[in-house]
Amino acid sequence: ILPNLLALLLLSGKVREILQSYFRRQAWLPDAEPHERWIEKQEAGRP
């Protein structure tokens, strides 16, 4: 049980990051337009 708890703690940050990315790009929508807009915003913010 200890290895499972350790893995849960170590991976929780990555799971949170993946979930935030999923909800930001609205992956449940049938078209890719929201995701493309999100990518454009991310690229525009890069130096």
N, C-alpha and C positions, 0 to 999 in steps of 0.2 A: 504493500500500500504506500510505502514511503517513496518509491520511484515514481509512482503515478502522481503523487502530490507535488513532487519536485518538478516533474514535467509540466504539470498544470501551471505552476508558478512561473516557470521559464518561458512558456509559450503564450501566456495571457497577453503580453504586450503585442505580440505578432498577430494574434487573433483579433485584438481590438483594432489594430491598424488595417487589417483586411476588411473587417466589418465596416469601418468608417469609409474606406474606399468604395465598397459596394454600395452603401447608401448615398454617398456623394454623387456617384455616376448614375444612380437610379437604374441599375441593371435589370430590374423587373419590367421595364417598359419595352414594348415590342420593337421600337426602332433604336438606332444607335445615335441619334441626334444629341440627346443629353450627354452621352459619354464624349462625343466629339467636342461639344462646347466646353466640357470640363477639361479635356486635354488642351484645348486652345488657351484656356485661362491659366493652366499650369505652365505652359510654355511661355506665355506672355510675362509671367512673373519671374522667370529665370533671368539671371544677369547676363 
